[in-house]
C-alpha cells in the first residue's frame, strides 16, 4: 500500500512538473496558440486535429445562394462497392464516399453517423479552392496577372520576399520562403496557422530560403499568403468571394464554413473549408469541364490546363518535379492522367479526365503509407473501387 501511494504521488508530481514546464515554454516562446492546440488534442486524447472540429473556431459562411441538386445516374447505387476495398479504406475512418460519372451521381455511401449534409474539414483541399479563386480573380479582372507581386497586397518583413515573390510562385509552391512545414512540431507553421489567431503575422515574417520560381516545396504558408492576396485584390473576404465566384455558380446545395484565425478575422486559406462530399465534388467537376459550368466560363480554360500539368519547378535534387501543378497533385494510374486535391486526414477529390469521373473520399485518419510526392494508396484504391461501379 505504501509503495502504491509513493507511485501515485510520484505520478502527480511528474504531471505537475510537466505542466509547469510546458507552461514555461509557452510563456517564454510567446506561442500562446499552443494552449488551444494542447487543449484540443492531447487533452482530448488525440495527437493532432480532428476533421470535425470546426466549431472550436470562428467561421465565415460560404453561402450557397442557388442550390441545384446533382442529377442521379441511371445506375445510382445499383452496384455494390467492393467490400475488400471499403474495409481497407474504413481502417482509416473513411466516413463518406461519392462517385460522379458523366456529371451524375453514380454512387454514395456514408458511415459512422455521417450523411450527405455532414460537414467535414477539407484540410489542404482548401489549397485547391484558393488556387481556383486565383483563376476566378484573373478571369474577372480583380487580379491582372499571376506574375503580380504578392507585395502589391502584403508587406513582408524581409525585403527580398517583397521584391521577388509573385502570386504564381505561391500557387505553384515555389515561393522559396522558408516556412517550417513540420506536422509533428508544435512550433511548425501548420500548428501556428491552424490554432493561432494572427495568420497574417505568422505568414509574413519568414525570409527566403531559395530563389522564387525554381524549386517545388509544398508549404501551407504559400496558400495562406495567396488567400490573403486574393481577399485584398477582390475587396471581399475569401469566403464571400468563394460564394460569389464558385459556391453559388456551381449550385452547391449547402452553406459551407471557412474557419478564421479569430472572430471577424482572416480565413485560413491553407485549410479549413468545411463542407460535404457532394459539394466538394463540384470543384472536381469544374476542373474536368476546363472551368466551364453550364455554359459560363468561371475560370479560363488555359488556367485549368496549366493547373493539371507539372508546373516546371524542380525537386530539391534538381530533377523536374512531376507531381504538382497549380493547386493540384498529379499522378498516372492505369492509363489515366489523374489530378487530385488532398487533405492531411484522408480527404480527397480525385479527377479522372478520360473516364469523366470525380471521386470524393472523406475520412478522419491519415494513412501513414501515403507519400507526399507519389501516388497515395487511397487514390489507387478509390480509383479501383470506382471503376467497378461503372
JOUR-V413227 format. One record per pair of residues at least 12 apart in sequence whose ideal C-beta (glycine too) atoms are under 6 Angstrom apart, sorted by the first residue. I is the first residue (numbers start at 0). J is the second residue. If there is no record, write none. Layout:
i: {I/I}
j: {J/J}
This chain:
i: {32/32/32/33/35/36/36/39/50/50/50/50/53/53/53/53/56/57/57/58/58/59/59/59/59/60/61/61/61/61/61/61/62/62/63/63/63/63/64/65/66/67/69/69/70/71/72/72/72/72/76/78/80/81/81/84/84/88/91/91/91/91/92/92/92/93/93/94/94/94/94/95/95/95/95/96/96/97/97/97/97/98/98/98/99/99/100/100/101/105/106/115/115/116/117/118/119/120/120/121/121/121/122/122/122/122/122/123/123/124/124/124/125/125/125/126/126/127/127/127/128/129/129/129/129/130/130/130/132/133/134/134/135/135/136/136/136/138/138/141/141/142/145/145/146/147/148/149/149/149/152/152/153/155/156/156/157/159/160/163/164/168/168/169/169/169/170/170/170/171/171/172/172/172/172/173/173/173/174/174/175/175/175/175/175/176/177/177/177/178/178/178/180/188/188/189/192/192/196/196/198/198/198/202/202/202/214/215/215/215/219/222/222/223/223/226/226/237/238/238/248/248/249/251/255/255/255/256/257/258/276/276/279/279/280/280/283/283/283/284/286/286/287/289/290/305/306/306/306/307/307/308/309/310/310/322/328/330/332/332/335/335/338/343/344/344/345/345/346/347/349/349/356/358/358/360}
j: {191/194/195/185/194/190/194/55/119/120/344/363/120/256/258/273/258/259/262/256/258/236/238/257/259/254/238/241/242/246/255/257/242/254/246/251/253/254/247/247/252/250/104/277/103/104/100/103/104/105/106/388/384/384/387/380/384/380/345/362/364/366/362/363/364/360/362/110/111/113/361/109/113/276/361/108/360/276/277/280/359/358/385/388/280/357/356/389/355/388/388/275/277/275/275/273/361/271/273/272/342/346/270/342/343/344/346/342/343/340/342/346/270/271/272/222/326/326/327/340/272/222/225/226/268/170/325/326/229/170/298/302/244/298/229/232/233/298/299/232/233/232/166/167/165/166/165/164/224/228/228/231/227/203/203/204/206/207/207/211/211/211/212/221/224/225/225/325/326/310/325/215/216/217/221/212/215/312/211/221/207/208/209/210/211/205/205/206/208/205/218/220/218/219/220/219/219/223/260/261/223/260/265/220/223/224/313/312/320/323/269/268/269/268/269/266/268/266/257/266/292/297/281/278/272/273/274/273/272/271/359/361/348/359/357/359/348/350/357/357/303/350/350/303/303/325/324/325/327/324/338/324/321/324/325/372/341/374/379/382/351/353/350/365/363/365/362/365/361/360/378/381/385/381/385/381}
